[in-house]
Amino acid sequence: MVSTVQLITFLAIPLVVLGCEGECIVGITKEYISLYSSVYLGVFQGMANQIDAQIIPPDNRRQDAISYFTPIIAAYNKASYDGLEHAIFPSYFHGKCLWPNGTVPNGCPNPDCPVVCGTPGSMVHFFPKLTQIAFDQVSGKLTNLTSPKSKAYQQLKKMVLSDAQKMEPRSTSRSATLKARRTATTEKKLRAIMKTFPTMMMSACGGSNLAQCCWEEYMKKFILQYP
């Protein structure tokens, strides 16, 4: 029979977490979202500058051209967490860290676990894969939002066309035709600019090795703060 003292002692012992759960999942996901924000905002600023230079007449330019991207940023912020969390957990990192014979590998659950599983040590061991997952998810989602098929893109286009066409003379049959041609040209230029997002995002991250978007030393330390 278990005594009251033994029961209290048992309950007082902290449970060993053998996987990244709860606070660990939320913390790591949010940290990547935070780190990437300055990267894609820098890319958007560069694209906004191109919109100003190539499309908007000088007298119609906004004080802050990146405001064109407000709909895209808002749409991304709304969906970014769920998408990134699922891409990392459980799509890749999940389950217990065990060899096929059922034994626990050295270094599991941390600091360096050589088995793909749902622990901080596994994420540290397979850090290049974690880096690639985070980039692919962030860049992929934003690429979709910067494509003409997205609602956010259409909202951005409406703002750009409005600024591009301010102070134009009232339409006549001839001017209406010219306006339609100018609109078509503007839309073509805008599509060309927006299409550069994936390339610019990759460049901002230092190329295919993602040297500027791995934050290796910082993120490994951040990940290993969780048991």
Salt bridges, closest charged atoms under 4 A:
ASP112 OD1 - HIS125 ND1 2.45
ASP163 OD2 - ARG62 NE 2.65
ASP163 OD1 - LYS166 NZ 3.27
GLU168 OE2 - ARG182 NE 3.41
GLU187 OE2 - LYS157 NZ 3.85
GLU216 OE2 - LYS220 NZ 2.82
